[in-house]
């Protein structure tokens, strides 16, 4: 069915329509957007907030992610953004004296916690040699100076490491939500 003129009638959404010309005001775009991953293992300082250095971009639609210096997403478009990450943590070999007690992967907006995090705690009788944490959330950014970074806080009785070599990538990304 071709539409030649629409007046005050409604469209039947079960029908198929052919449009010519340009349709405006419909839909939207989910950009700026980016995703980056950690290309090699990163050691995490004991009981210290440590910025995760996601250094390899999969995509970056607006050059808004710094993958070499600050490791932050700073879009120049105001709006709500869905922010996500997945981090694979390891404390070494699976023995009683190598375990992680707390793993907290979280986002900071302009250097302050956003409340968007994933935290795990283990008990002393359990051995936690490897964990994957995947925080996500919606964060409002002003489009000029706001930025988002991903951090890890891990307590372990051995050196904790963000691991990339097991086939599970450590990645960080965000995209603008259509409002």
Helices and strands as residue ranges (DSSP letters): E 33-37, E 42-44, E 50-51, E 56-60, E 79-90, E 100-109, E 112-121, E 130-133, E 136-141, E 148-156, E 160-162, E 171-176
